[in-house]
């Protein structure tokens, strides 16, 4: 059994999508970010960076004590290695997947996240910041579109790289992007959206957070964006 500490963000969706694809049994533990539940001591013991998602594998392959894992990219690699699926063992194909996973972790996720922040969450709208992150998101969409021009999925076969990237494309309208401008990406997006595991994963999200709407008020804004070093 996998304990999944989760909220309905793109990074959270990566892991439900992965678990559903792999057919692993899991139990969802809600971590409602706007209420500050990510700062509770019991969660910090699993995820010291106070971010979701995180997992605890109660039955690791080595038969030892439960293994906690935080950071969504690390979780995807862990689960792929646990099951022997969605991450090739041959070195060239393996690092093709890993490098595109890192592209999402270091590029698409942070840039689209800042896009969401400055366009949607800030009280004071700073046009330079909005333009900066909308444009960079657009550039990254172009990189992905070019990559998908001659292959069905990002690395040929469906992999954890696709699982990492897809949830960050789902809110393309919030990111001020027109998916119709990226024909190869659009085809890839619609293919993944129709996969049974994707449908199941997003159904889980609706049971956890039925509105799936980013609700930020003055109190939650302080919780989400006002943290400094904990002493």
C-alpha positions in Angstrom: 0.0 0.0 0.0 1.2 3.5 -0.9 0.2 6.4 1.4 -0.2 9.4 -0.9 -0.1 12.9 0.7 -1.9 14.9 -1.9 -3.7 18.1 -3.0 -5.2 18.8 -6.4 -2.3 20.7 -8.0 -0.4 19.7 -11.2 2.3 18.1 -9.1 -0.3 16.2 -7.1 -1.9 15.0 -10.3 1.4 13.5 -11.5 1.3 10.9 -8.8 -2.3 9.9 -9.0 -1.8 9.5 -12.7 1.3 7.4 -12.2 -0.3 5.2 -9.5 -3.4 4.6 -11.7 -1.3 3.7 -14.7 0.8 1.2 -12.6 -2.2 -0.3 -10.8 -0.7 0.2 -7.4 -3.0 0.3 -4.4 -2.9 3.6 -2.6 -4.6 5.6 0.0 -5.0 9.4 -0.3 -4.3 11.7 2.6 -5.6 15.2 2.0 -3.1 18.0 2.6 -5.1 21.2 2.1 -2.6 23.8 1.2 -4.8 26.9 1.8 -5.3 25.8 5.4 -1.6 25.3 6.0 -1.8 21.5 6.6 1.6 21.2 4.8 3.3 22.7 7.8 2.1 20.2 10.3 4.9 18.3 12.1 3.6 14.9 11.0 3.7 16.0 7.3 7.1 17.6 7.7 8.5 14.3 8.9 7.7 12.9 5.5 8.2 16.0 3.3 10.6 18.4 5.0 10.2 21.0 2.2 6.5 21.3 3.2 5.4 20.6 -0.4 3.0 18.0 -1.8 3.0 15.4 -3.1 4.8 12.9 -0.9 4.4 9.2 -0.4 5.2 6.5 2.1 5.6 3.0 0.6 4.5 0.6 3.3 5.7 -2.4 1.4 9.0 -1.5 -0.3 10.7 -4.1 -2.6 13.5 -4.7 -0.1 11.1 -5.9 2.5 12.4 -3.3 5.1 10.8 -0.4 6.9 8.4 1.9 5.1 10.1 4.4 2.7 9.0 8.0 2.6 9.7 9.9 -0.7 9.1 13.6 -1.4 9.5 15.7 -4.6 7.2 14.6 -7.4 10.1 13.7 -9.9 11.8 11.5 -7.3 8.4 9.8 -6.5 7.9 9.1 -10.2 11.3 7.5 -10.5 10.8 5.5 -7.3 7.5 4.1 -8.5 8.8 3.3 -11.9 11.8 1.4 -10.4 9.5 -0.3 -7.9 7.2 -1.6 -10.7 9.7 -1.9 -13.5 7.4 0.1 -15.8 7.4 3.5 -17.6 11.2 4.0 -17.3 13.4 2.0 -19.6 16.4 0.1 -18.3 18.5 0.6 -21.4 20.8 3.5 -20.7 20.1 5.7 -23.7 16.3 5.3 -23.4 16.4 5.7 -19.7 18.2 9.0 -19.7 16.0 10.2 -22.5 13.1 9.9 -20.1 15.0 11.3 -17.2 16.2 14.4 -19.1 12.6 15.2 -20.1 11.4 14.6 -16.6 14.1 17.1 -15.4 12.9 19.5 -18.2 9.5 19.5 -16.6 10.8 19.8 -13.0 13.3 22.6 -13.8 11.5 24.4 -16.6 7.8 23.9 -17.4 6.7 23.4 -13.8 8.5 26.4 -12.3 7.8 28.8 -15.2 4.1 27.8 -15.5 3.8 28.0 -11.7 5.1 31.6 -11.7 2.7 32.3 -14.6 -0.2 31.1 -12.4 1.2 33.2 -9.4 1.6 36.6 -11.1 -1.5 36.3 -13.4 -3.8 34.8 -10.9 -2.8 35.1 -7.2 -1.1 38.4 -6.7 -3.2 41.4 -5.6 -1.0 43.8 -7.4 -0.8 42.9 -11.1 2.8 43.4 -12.3 2.6 43.4 -16.1 6.3 42.8 -16.6 6.1 39.6 -14.5 3.0 38.4 -16.2 4.5 39.0 -19.7 7.7 37.3 -18.6 6.1 34.1 -17.5 3.4 33.9 -20.1 6.1 34.3 -22.8 8.4 31.7 -21.2 5.5 29.3 -20.9 4.8 29.8 -24.6 8.4 29.1 -25.4 8.4 25.9 -23.5 5.1 24.8 -25.2 7.0 25.3 -28.5 9.9 23.1 -27.3 7.5 20.4 -26.4 5.5 20.8 -29.6 8.7 20.4 -31.6 9.7 17.3 -29.7 6.4 15.7 -30.4 6.5 16.3 -34.1 7.8 12.8 -35.0 6.7 10.7 -32.0 3.6 9.7 -30.2 4.8 10.4 -26.7 7.7 12.5 -25.4 10.2 9.7 -25.5 8.5 7.4 -28.0 6.7 5.1 -25.5 4.5 6.4 -22.8 6.7 7.1 -19.7 6.9 9.0 -16.4 8.1 12.0 -18.5 4.6 12.3 -20.1 3.0 11.8 -16.6 5.1 14.7 -15.3 4.4 17.0 -18.1 0.7 16.4 -18.8 -0.8 18.0 -15.6 1.1 21.2 -16.3 -0.5 21.5 -19.7 -4.1 20.9 -18.4 -4.5 24.5 -17.2 -3.3 25.9 -20.5 -6.0 28.5 -20.5 -5.0 29.8 -17.1 -1.5 30.1 -18.6 -2.8 32.3 -21.4 -1.9 29.7 -24.0 -3.8 28.6 -27.1 -3.3 24.9 -27.5 -4.5 25.1 -31.0 -1.3 26.9 -31.9 0.7 23.7 -31.0 -0.7 20.9 -33.2 1.6 18.1 -32.1 1.2 19.0 -28.4 -2.6 19.2 -28.8 -2.6 15.7 -30.4 -0.4 14.3 -27.5 -2.6 16.1 -24.9 -5.8 14.7 -26.2 -4.3 11.2 -26.4 -3.3 11.3 -22.7 -6.5 12.9 -21.6 -8.4 9.9 -23.0 -6.3 7.2 -21.3 -8.4 5.3 -18.7 -5.8 5.9 -16.0 -5.9 9.6 -16.6 -9.7 9.6 -16.4 -9.5 7.7 -13.1 -6.8 10.0 -11.7 -8.8 13.2 -12.3 -11.9 11.5 -10.9 -9.9 11.0 -7.6 -9.1 14.8 -7.7 -12.9 15.6 -7.8 -13.5 13.5 -4.7 -10.7 15.4 -2.8 -11.5 18.9 -4.0 -14.8 18.9 -6.0 -14.5 22.5 -7.2 -10.8 22.2 -8.1 -10.8 26.0 -8.1 -7.8 28.0 -6.8 -9.3 29.8 -3.8 -6.9 32.4 -2.4 -8.1 34.9 0.2 -6.0 37.2 2.4 -5.5 34.5 5.1 -4.6 31.7 2.7 -2.3 34.1 0.7 -0.3 34.6 3.9 -0.1 30.9 4.4 0.9 30.1 0.9 3.2 32.9 0.0 4.3 34.5 3.3 6.5 31.8 4.7 10.1 32.4 5.7 12.7 30.2 7.4 11.3 28.1 10.2 13.4 28.4 13.4 
